[in-house]
């Protein structure tokens, strides 16, 4: 079953008996429908690309930015300074993860991960 955004193409529309099929009429031999196909594909591609001034983010980056916004919103409504500080710390940690910067806690975790603490 095709997706709802699939493009239905009636290929080889120049052949006998093929012209009455539904879809975008297309013939590679005569060139019929080629300009319409190219225009349609360009329109669809343009709709998928970010607009001027927009940022192109991967899903992981989009999630991180969403987490940052949530932590900052929570910090803005916090009345307790400890909660405010924690929300800002979490937001900074997400920013560090987004930009590839290692935070102090991450660095210490990696540093001590190799140590075996015994008797």
QUIVEN-V528748 format. One record per pair of residues at least 12 apart in sequence whose ideal C-beta (glycine too) atoms are under 8 Angstrom apart, sorted by the first residue. I is the first residue (numbers start at 0). GAP is how many residues later the second one is. If there is no record, write none. Layout:
i: (I:I)
gap: (GAP:GAP)
This chain:
i: (6:6:6:6:7:7:7:8:8:8:8:9:9:9:9:9:10:10:10:11:11:11:11:12:12:12:12:12:13:13:13:13:23:23:23:60:63:63:63:64:66:66:66:67:67:67:67:70:70:70:70:70:71:71:71:73:74:74:74:92)
gap: (16:17:33:37:14:15:16:14:15:17:28:12:13:14:15:16:15:16:17:14:15:16:17:12:13:14:19:20:13:15:16:18:12:13:16:37:30:33:34:33:23:24:27:23:26:27:30:16:17:19:20:23:15:16:19:13:12:13:16:12)
